[in-house]
Amino acid sequence: MTDDEVLIQTRYWLEKAVIGLNLCPFAKAVYVKNQVRLVVSQARHADDLLEELDRELVLLVATPAEQIDTTLLIHPTLFDDFLDFNDFIEVAEGVLDEHGLEGVIQLASFHPQFQFDGAEPDDIGNYSNRAPFAMLHLLREESVERAVAIFPEAETIFEKNVETLQKLGHEGWKALGL
């Protein structure tokens, strides 16, 4: 799969699921302003991906939010297994600490087989974090705090997502072409 094909599928997922279903009420504003950096990694090993994560963290912190507010580091091939990816997330969190970015940058994750702890694999609620490829989402804490401050009842986003996904169901998700 080419980088362009990965980007096309990622944008489709962002537009149809994340923004279209309003799974993240903060996403549309930065997406339409072209402040979401999409980076396709072709790293062949986890260590190489960690180096890319290092570079993306440095770039995000050094760039004004008006230019890049958030970054999706997309890896289409390295983590087929969700549990391996989940283990990698712990290591990636350590990279944030190494950079002294705890409280500055937040890391979220997406994966085609994402599964919340304690949830069944086919639980529709898992789909709030399912994406076409494994992704690390780098978010500025100050941007998240600002968005949460203006969004009424931000703490209910997860529950609303589950409601939305339950109404949609697996067939509805498939009908979106995701």
Backbone bond lengths (Angstrom), bond angles and torsions (degrees), N, CA, C in turn:
res aa  C-N    CA-C-N  psi(-1)  N-CA   C-N-CA  omega(-1)  CA-C   N-CA-C  phi
1 M - - - 1.448 - - 1.535 108.30 -
2 T 1.307 116.71 133.82 1.463 120.03 179.65 1.531 110.59 -80.09
3 D 1.322 115.52 162.32 1.465 119.92 176.49 1.528 110.71 -58.83
4 D 1.318 116.90 -39.50 1.471 119.93 179.82 1.529 111.12 -62.81
5 E 1.319 117.64 -40.04 1.468 120.60 178.30 1.527 110.94 -65.63
6 V 1.330 116.27 -39.46 1.468 120.80 177.36 1.527 109.80 -63.01
7 L 1.324 116.43 -43.78 1.470 120.50 179.78 1.526 111.48 -65.18
8 I 1.316 117.32 -39.52 1.472 120.74 178.39 1.526 109.92 -61.43
9 Q 1.330 117.18 -46.92 1.465 120.41 -179.83 1.531 111.57 -66.14
10 T 1.323 115.84 -37.46 1.464 119.42 179.34 1.524 110.56 -66.83
11 R 1.313 117.59 -44.37 1.471 120.52 177.90 1.530 111.13 -62.80
12 Y 1.312 116.10 -39.89 1.468 120.13 178.21 1.527 109.72 -59.87
13 W 1.340 117.01 -47.18 1.469 121.82 177.86 1.526 111.02 -60.48
14 L 1.330 116.87 -43.98 1.466 119.98 178.34 1.523 110.70 -59.84
15 E 1.324 116.47 -46.93 1.459 120.67 -175.48 1.530 112.96 -72.41
16 K 1.321 118.31 -38.87 1.467 121.46 -176.69 1.523 113.41 -85.39
17 A 1.329 117.42 -40.27 1.472 120.07 -175.32 1.520 111.67 -99.72
18 V 1.314 116.64 -63.13 1.469 119.96 -173.11 1.526 111.16 -61.46
19 I 1.333 116.55 -49.38 1.470 120.72 -179.41 1.526 110.44 -89.82
20 G 1.314 117.06 -46.00 1.465 121.22 -176.16 1.514 114.02 -60.76
21 L 1.330 116.63 -39.51 1.472 120.57 177.93 1.527 111.25 -94.01
22 N 1.323 115.93 0.56 1.465 122.77 -179.34 1.533 111.81 58.85
23 L 1.351 116.07 37.84 1.457 120.08 178.57 1.526 111.01 -67.56
24 C 1.314 115.87 -27.61 1.468 120.22 171.86 1.522 106.99 -128.84
25 P 1.327 117.34 104.30 1.458 119.85 -177.15 1.531 113.61 -66.19
26 F 1.322 117.65 -9.09 1.469 121.53 -179.46 1.525 112.23 -95.06
27 A 1.319 117.69 -13.89 1.460 121.70 -170.64 1.528 114.06 -69.19
28 K 1.307 117.18 -40.64 1.465 119.69 -172.84 1.527 112.19 -59.62
29 A 1.315 117.34 -43.45 1.474 120.33 -175.83 1.528 111.59 -59.18
30 V 1.322 117.60 -46.24 1.472 119.27 -178.55 1.520 111.35 -76.95
31 Y 1.326 117.10 -30.00 1.462 120.03 -179.82 1.535 110.90 -67.67
32 V 1.325 116.99 -46.97 1.474 119.48 -178.25 1.528 111.81 -69.47
33 K 1.326 117.02 -23.05 1.470 120.44 176.34 1.526 111.84 -87.98
34 N 1.334 116.10 5.42 1.463 121.83 179.34 1.535 112.22 58.93
35 Q 1.333 116.07 39.07 1.463 121.46 179.93 1.523 112.31 -103.88
36 V 1.335 116.45 11.21 1.458 121.61 177.14 1.529 107.19 -103.40
37 R 1.314 115.55 117.26 1.469 120.72 177.42 1.524 108.00 -88.36
38 L 1.322 115.88 124.72 1.460 122.41 177.46 1.522 108.05 -109.24
39 V 1.323 116.44 119.64 1.461 122.02 -176.92 1.520 108.37 -124.02
40 V 1.333 116.35 123.03 1.457 121.11 177.04 1.517 108.25 -95.53
41 S 1.305 115.36 123.41 1.461 121.17 178.31 1.521 109.85 -95.57
42 Q 1.305 115.03 137.20 1.458 120.80 172.57 1.525 109.79 -112.82
43 A 1.331 116.58 22.30 1.460 121.45 179.65 1.527 109.46 -54.58
44 R 1.313 114.99 140.75 1.461 120.04 -178.87 1.518 112.31 -97.58
45 H 1.338 115.67 -13.04 1.461 120.95 -179.00 1.524 108.86 -140.81
46 A 1.316 115.56 155.51 1.468 120.70 -179.96 1.530 110.89 -57.87
47 D 1.326 117.88 -37.36 1.465 119.97 179.18 1.521 111.84 -61.23
48 D 1.335 115.95 -38.70 1.467 119.84 178.14 1.531 110.25 -65.51
49 L 1.326 116.46 -39.23 1.462 120.11 178.75 1.529 110.46 -66.55
50 L 1.319 116.73 -35.86 1.472 119.53 176.34 1.525 111.10 -63.62
51 E 1.324 116.98 -37.47 1.468 120.08 176.31 1.528 110.48 -64.65
52 E 1.320 117.01 -40.37 1.465 120.27 176.59 1.522 110.33 -64.53
53 L 1.329 116.74 -40.03 1.455 120.48 176.57 1.517 110.14 -60.39
54 D 1.324 117.08 -43.13 1.474 121.23 175.69 1.531 110.79 -53.65
55 R 1.328 115.68 -51.05 1.472 120.47 -177.95 1.532 111.55 -62.52
56 E 1.324 116.71 -41.79 1.463 119.99 -179.09 1.524 111.57 -67.78
57 L 1.306 117.90 -36.05 1.470 120.72 176.74 1.524 110.49 -64.26
58 V 1.328 116.14 -45.76 1.466 120.48 179.12 1.525 109.87 -60.53
59 L 1.330 116.84 -45.50 1.468 120.78 -179.41 1.526 111.22 -63.94
60 L 1.317 117.73 -45.10 1.462 120.88 -178.19 1.525 110.94 -61.93
61 V 1.307 116.78 -45.40 1.468 120.45 -178.73 1.526 111.05 -66.82
62 A 1.322 116.98 -33.81 1.470 120.89 -176.93 1.524 113.32 -83.05
63 T 1.319 117.94 -11.49 1.460 122.13 -175.51 1.525 110.08 -104.99
64 P 1.326 117.51 134.93 1.472 119.16 177.50 1.533 111.32 -59.07
65 A 1.310 115.43 144.34 1.470 121.17 -179.13 1.523 111.70 -58.84
66 E 1.317 117.13 -28.82 1.466 120.05 179.12 1.527 111.37 -63.91
67 Q 1.326 117.01 -23.26 1.464 121.16 177.72 1.526 111.72 -94.74
68 I 1.340 116.71 -49.08 1.467 121.93 176.61 1.519 106.82 -135.10
69 D 1.320 115.57 110.52 1.458 119.18 179.56 1.520 111.49 -91.37
70 T 1.322 116.08 -31.06 1.457 120.84 -175.72 1.523 108.91 -154.40
71 T 1.321 116.05 156.32 1.465 120.95 -178.13 1.518 110.15 -130.18
72 L 1.320 115.42 137.41 1.459 121.92 169.11 1.521 107.41 -109.44
73 L 1.326 115.94 114.08 1.462 121.78 175.23 1.529 105.85 -96.28
74 I 1.313 115.44 108.89 1.468 123.23 -169.45 1.524 109.36 -102.65
75 H 1.321 115.73 130.74 1.462 118.58 175.23 1.519 109.49 -125.57
76 P 1.334 116.69 107.26 1.458 119.97 -173.85 1.529 116.05 -78.39
77 T 1.348 118.74 -13.35 1.470 117.86 -171.99 1.528 116.01 -132.69
78 L 1.292 119.77 -19.48 1.464 121.11 -169.46 1.526 114.07 -73.13
79 F 1.315 118.13 -35.19 1.465 121.20 -173.32 1.525 112.15 -119.88
80 D 1.308 116.32 77.71 1.466 119.55 175.70 1.522 111.02 -68.15
81 D 1.329 116.32 -34.94 1.459 121.78 -177.16 1.529 110.07 -92.40
82 F 1.320 115.95 125.46 1.467 120.08 -178.07 1.522 112.38 -63.00
83 L 1.320 117.92 -39.09 1.467 119.69 -178.99 1.524 111.40 -64.36
84 D 1.332 117.84 -36.96 1.467 120.59 174.89 1.524 110.05 -63.96
85 F 1.316 116.11 -42.66 1.464 120.80 178.36 1.521 110.66 -63.52
86 N 1.312 116.81 -41.85 1.455 121.71 179.24 1.536 110.55 -61.00
87 D 1.330 116.50 -41.32 1.472 120.46 175.56 1.525 110.50 -62.68
88 F 1.324 116.42 -39.86 1.461 120.82 179.22 1.530 111.46 -63.11
89 I 1.315 117.26 -35.14 1.467 121.65 -179.91 1.530 109.95 -58.11
90 E 1.325 117.13 -40.28 1.468 120.11 178.01 1.524 110.98 -60.12
91 V 1.319 116.72 -41.43 1.465 121.17 177.99 1.530 109.68 -66.35
92 A 1.330 116.51 -42.17 1.468 121.04 179.09 1.526 110.93 -61.77
93 E 1.320 117.50 -38.44 1.472 120.86 176.21 1.525 110.23 -60.49
94 G 1.333 116.08 -36.13 1.456 120.59 176.62 1.516 112.50 -63.26
95 V 1.336 116.71 -32.71 1.470 120.83 177.39 1.533 109.89 -64.63
96 L 1.328 116.61 -39.55 1.466 119.58 176.18 1.530 109.80 -58.39
97 D 1.321 116.20 -44.85 1.467 120.60 179.25 1.525 111.23 -62.56
98 E 1.333 116.81 -42.91 1.472 121.06 179.58 1.522 111.44 -59.20
99 H 1.307 116.48 -34.21 1.468 121.75 179.46 1.530 111.93 -84.17
100 G 1.315 116.74 -3.45 1.465 120.05 -177.23 1.514 112.32 68.86
101 L 1.330 116.96 32.50 1.467 121.35 -173.93 1.524 114.20 -104.38
102 E 1.325 117.00 9.57 1.464 118.78 175.36 1.524 107.55 -63.22
103 G 1.329 115.51 127.92 1.461 120.02 -176.47 1.518 113.27 87.73
104 V 1.333 116.99 -6.41 1.469 121.80 179.17 1.532 109.72 -110.57
105 I 1.326 115.69 -47.26 1.462 122.15 179.40 1.526 107.71 -122.76
106 Q 1.290 115.40 139.10 1.462 123.30 178.62 1.525 107.17 -113.60
107 L 1.311 116.31 144.24 1.453 121.29 -179.60 1.528 109.38 -113.03
108 A 1.321 115.37 126.22 1.465 121.23 173.36 1.530 106.61 -119.17
109 S 1.324 116.02 158.86 1.462 118.44 -177.39 1.523 111.37 -132.60
110 F 1.320 113.80 150.51 1.460 122.98 177.87 1.524 107.92 -137.11
111 H 1.318 115.66 147.58 1.470 120.17 -178.41 1.530 108.29 -158.97
112 P 1.332 117.33 149.23 1.468 119.57 179.63 1.531 114.18 -60.34
113 Q 1.334 118.28 -26.00 1.458 121.32 178.63 1.530 111.63 -114.98
114 F 1.326 116.60 27.37 1.469 120.00 -177.39 1.521 110.07 -50.30
115 Q 1.340 115.09 137.94 1.457 120.31 178.69 1.524 108.69 -144.08
116 F 1.330 115.74 121.85 1.457 120.13 176.26 1.522 109.44 -68.01
117 D 1.309 115.90 147.43 1.457 122.13 177.59 1.526 109.70 -56.71
118 G 1.310 115.89 127.21 1.462 120.94 179.09 1.519 114.60 87.52
119 A 1.323 117.85 -7.48 1.470 121.29 179.92 1.528 109.81 -91.95
120 E 1.304 115.26 151.62 1.461 120.60 173.66 1.532 108.61 -73.66
121 P 1.328 118.20 150.93 1.471 120.33 -178.08 1.526 114.04 -55.69
122 D 1.351 117.78 -35.27 1.462 120.08 -177.30 1.530 113.30 -93.64
123 D 1.325 117.86 8.31 1.470 121.31 177.64 1.527 108.87 -60.84
124 I 1.295 116.78 124.03 1.466 121.48 -176.54 1.529 111.68 -61.83
125 G 1.318 118.20 -25.01 1.461 121.08 177.59 1.521 113.09 -60.98
126 N 1.335 117.37 -27.78 1.464 121.56 177.52 1.524 112.05 -61.47
127 Y 1.328 115.81 -25.07 1.462 120.23 -174.86 1.531 113.05 -68.35
128 S 1.322 117.24 -14.42 1.469 118.68 176.00 1.521 110.41 -64.44
129 N 1.322 117.69 -21.94 1.466 122.07 178.99 1.525 112.26 -119.67
130 R 1.313 115.78 17.52 1.461 118.89 175.98 1.516 109.03 -94.32
131 A 1.308 114.04 135.24 1.459 121.87 -178.53 1.524 107.74 -137.35
132 P 1.320 117.68 167.19 1.459 118.88 -178.60 1.529 113.37 -65.65
133 F 1.339 116.73 -22.58 1.466 121.64 -177.42 1.524 109.55 -142.42
134 A 1.325 115.86 162.94 1.461 120.27 172.64 1.526 107.93 -64.78
135 M 1.333 116.11 133.57 1.470 120.78 -178.05 1.507 110.92 -142.51
136 L 1.323 114.01 142.61 1.457 121.59 168.54 1.519 106.25 -106.13
137 H 1.313 116.30 125.79 1.462 121.38 179.85 1.521 108.02 -106.07
138 L 1.311 116.21 116.30 1.460 122.72 179.72 1.518 108.09 -98.34
139 L 1.324 115.96 116.64 1.465 121.60 -176.44 1.523 109.68 -118.75
140 R 1.302 116.02 138.36 1.461 120.87 173.46 1.533 108.16 -74.80
141 E 1.321 116.23 127.38 1.468 120.48 178.68 1.529 111.06 -58.62
142 E 1.330 117.48 -41.27 1.468 119.22 -178.15 1.523 111.38 -64.81
143 S 1.312 117.68 -34.13 1.467 120.62 177.35 1.523 110.35 -69.60
144 V 1.330 116.40 -40.81 1.462 120.67 177.80 1.527 109.41 -62.90
145 E 1.324 116.90 -46.37 1.469 120.88 -179.77 1.523 111.76 -61.36
146 R 1.323 116.32 -41.02 1.464 120.66 178.96 1.533 110.54 -64.76
147 A 1.323 116.39 -43.29 1.464 120.50 179.83 1.524 111.14 -66.01
148 V 1.315 116.60 -42.48 1.466 120.82 -179.94 1.525 110.30 -63.96
149 A 1.328 116.81 -36.45 1.467 120.54 -178.60 1.529 112.05 -64.28
150 I 1.329 116.93 -30.91 1.467 118.74 -177.99 1.523 112.87 -98.02
151 F 1.344 116.37 -7.23 1.458 119.68 -179.70 1.518 109.30 -97.57
152 P 1.309 117.19 117.65 1.466 119.22 179.92 1.533 110.63 -63.95
153 E 1.301 115.36 133.74 1.454 122.17 175.97 1.530 113.16 55.81
154 A 1.332 116.10 48.57 1.464 121.01 -179.96 1.524 112.14 -57.80
155 E 1.317 116.22 -28.64 1.467 119.67 -179.14 1.531 112.71 -67.21
156 T 1.327 117.27 -11.49 1.462 120.49 -179.68 1.535 112.79 -96.67
157 I 1.321 117.48 3.66 1.471 120.29 -176.76 1.522 111.26 -56.87
158 F 1.330 117.48 -47.30 1.465 119.56 -178.00 1.525 111.19 -59.92
159 E 1.328 116.61 -46.10 1.462 119.75 -179.58 1.527 111.42 -63.10
160 K 1.333 116.57 -39.63 1.471 119.81 177.72 1.526 110.57 -65.48
161 N 1.328 116.27 -37.08 1.467 119.41 177.61 1.523 110.80 -62.40
162 V 1.321 115.88 -44.23 1.464 119.61 179.61 1.525 109.73 -61.79
163 E 1.328 117.78 -43.38 1.470 121.38 177.14 1.528 110.99 -59.00
164 T 1.328 115.98 -47.47 1.467 121.04 179.58 1.520 110.64 -58.86
165 L 1.317 115.78 -45.89 1.459 120.11 -177.78 1.524 111.55 -69.58
166 Q 1.319 117.70 -35.57 1.464 120.15 176.96 1.529 111.06 -64.87
167 K 1.326 116.38 -40.94 1.470 119.72 177.06 1.524 110.61 -64.79
168 L 1.328 116.08 -39.55 1.460 121.66 -179.61 1.522 110.72 -69.15
169 G 1.310 116.83 -45.54 1.462 122.83 -179.32 1.527 112.31 70.99
170 H 1.306 114.23 171.78 1.471 119.95 -178.51 1.532 112.03 -62.62
171 E 1.318 116.02 -38.14 1.472 119.14 179.65 1.523 110.89 -66.38
172 G 1.318 116.00 -40.65 1.464 120.02 177.81 1.515 112.07 -63.72
173 W 1.335 115.57 -39.08 1.470 120.45 177.75 1.524 109.31 -62.38
174 K 1.323 115.79 -46.57 1.468 120.09 179.08 1.526 111.15 -62.34
175 A 1.330 116.33 -36.62 1.472 120.55 179.79 1.525 111.86 -64.82
176 L 1.332 116.84 -24.35 1.463 119.82 175.73 1.521 111.85 -71.73
177 G 1.324 116.48 -11.90 1.457 120.71 -179.10 1.513 112.05 82.80
178 L 1.319 116.01 24.43 1.462 120.41 -178.35 1.515 111.78 -101.56
